[in-house]
């Protein structure tokens, strides 16, 4: 049996045509949608969990400042600014798209909680500002 280079090229092109068929693309899209269906919700839950752990470490001892309400208020405002900046950058990069209003609110609130908790954790636990 003789081997012909043109038979090999034809087999490669047949394989490429098979991969280019619309049914293959539909299967790939359905797999992609299934794998990333709850990605946003898991990210939001992770941010809330991490922010809650940070807040626990902050508030397990009394705050070492003279005006704790004012310090917390400023830290939360800085966290809201950072979260707004992150949402704006996501909007510019066109990844700020949500399937429902609830998922958008859930993500934004979790981002605000995480960024505020991070700012307060850095402020109280780093020792650079006190």
C-alpha positions as CSV (number, residue, x, y, z in Angstrom):
1,X,0.0,0.0,0.0
2,X,1.6,3.2,-1.1
3,X,1.3,6.3,1.1
4,X,0.3,9.5,-0.7
5,X,0.8,13.0,0.8
6,X,-2.4,14.2,-0.8
7,X,-4.4,11.6,1.1
8,X,-3.0,12.9,4.4
9,X,-3.8,16.5,3.5
10,X,-7.3,15.5,2.5
11,X,-7.8,13.8,5.9
12,X,-6.5,16.9,7.7
13,X,-9.0,19.1,5.7
14,X,-11.8,16.7,6.5
15,X,-11.0,16.9,10.1
16,X,-10.9,20.7,10.0
17,X,-14.3,20.8,8.2
18,X,-15.7,18.5,10.9
19,X,-14.5,20.8,13.6
20,X,-15.9,23.8,11.8
21,X,-19.4,22.4,11.6
22,X,-22.1,24.3,13.5
23,X,-23.1,21.2,15.6
24,X,-19.7,21.1,17.0
25,X,-19.8,24.8,18.0
26,X,-23.2,24.3,19.7
27,X,-21.7,21.5,21.8
28,X,-18.7,23.6,22.7
29,X,-21.0,26.6,23.7
30,X,-23.3,24.4,25.8
31,X,-20.3,23.0,27.6
32,X,-18.9,26.5,28.2
33,X,-22.2,27.8,29.5
34,X,-22.6,24.8,31.8
35,X,-19.1,25.2,33.3
36,X,-19.5,29.0,33.9
37,X,-23.2,29.2,34.9
38,X,-22.7,30.0,38.5
39,X,-19.2,31.6,38.3
40,X,-20.4,35.1,39.3
41,X,-22.4,33.8,42.3
42,X,-19.4,31.8,43.5
43,X,-17.2,34.8,43.1
44,X,-19.6,37.0,45.1
45,X,-20.0,34.4,47.8
46,X,-16.2,34.1,48.1
47,X,-15.9,37.9,48.4
48,X,-18.5,38.0,51.1
49,X,-16.9,35.1,53.0
50,X,-13.4,36.7,52.8
51,X,-14.8,40.1,53.8
52,X,-16.6,38.5,56.8
53,X,-13.4,36.8,57.9
54,X,-11.5,40.0,57.7
55,X,-14.2,41.9,59.6
56,X,-14.1,39.2,62.3
57,X,-10.3,39.7,62.7
58,X,-10.9,43.4,63.0
59,X,-13.7,43.4,65.5
60,X,-12.6,40.5,67.8
61,X,-10.7,43.1,69.9
62,X,-11.7,46.6,70.7
63,X,-10.6,49.2,68.2
64,X,-7.4,51.1,69.2
65,X,-8.6,54.5,68.0
66,X,-10.0,57.5,69.8
67,X,-13.0,58.0,67.3
68,X,-14.0,54.5,66.1
69,X,-17.2,55.6,64.3
70,X,-15.4,58.3,62.2
71,X,-12.6,55.8,61.4
72,X,-15.0,53.1,60.3
73,X,-17.0,55.6,58.2
74,X,-13.9,56.8,56.4
75,X,-12.8,53.3,55.8
76,X,-16.2,52.3,54.4
77,X,-16.2,55.3,52.1
78,X,-12.8,54.4,50.8
79,X,-14.0,50.9,50.2
80,X,-17.1,52.1,48.3
81,X,-14.8,54.3,46.2
82,X,-12.5,51.3,45.4
83,X,-15.5,49.1,44.6
84,X,-17.0,51.8,42.3
85,X,-13.6,52.1,40.6
86,X,-13.5,48.3,40.0
87,X,-17.1,48.3,38.6
88,X,-16.2,51.2,36.3
89,X,-13.1,49.4,35.0
90,X,-15.2,46.3,34.5
91,X,-17.7,48.4,32.6
92,X,-15.0,49.9,30.4
93,X,-13.6,46.4,29.7
94,X,-17.3,45.3,28.9
95,X,-17.3,42.5,31.5
96,X,-19.9,44.2,33.7
97,X,-22.8,42.2,32.4
98,X,-25.3,40.4,34.6
99,X,-28.2,38.1,33.9
100,X,-30.4,39.7,36.5
101,X,-30.7,42.7,38.8
102,X,-30.2,40.5,41.8
103,X,-26.9,39.1,40.6
104,X,-25.7,42.6,39.9
105,X,-26.7,43.9,43.4
106,X,-25.2,40.7,45.0
107,X,-21.9,41.2,43.3
108,X,-21.7,44.9,44.0
109,X,-22.6,44.6,47.6
110,X,-20.0,41.7,48.0
111,X,-17.4,43.9,46.3
112,X,-18.2,46.8,48.6
113,X,-18.0,44.5,51.7
114,X,-14.7,43.0,50.6
115,X,-13.0,46.3,49.7
116,X,-14.2,48.0,52.9
117,X,-13.0,45.1,55.0
118,X,-9.7,45.1,53.2
119,X,-9.2,48.8,53.8
120,X,-10.1,48.5,57.5
121,X,-7.9,45.4,57.9
122,X,-4.9,47.2,56.4
123,X,-5.6,50.2,58.5
124,X,-6.0,48.4,61.9
125,X,-3.7,45.4,61.5
126,X,-0.8,46.7,59.6
127,X,0.3,49.2,62.2
128,X,1.5,51.7,59.6
129,X,-1.3,54.2,60.3
130,X,-1.7,54.0,64.1
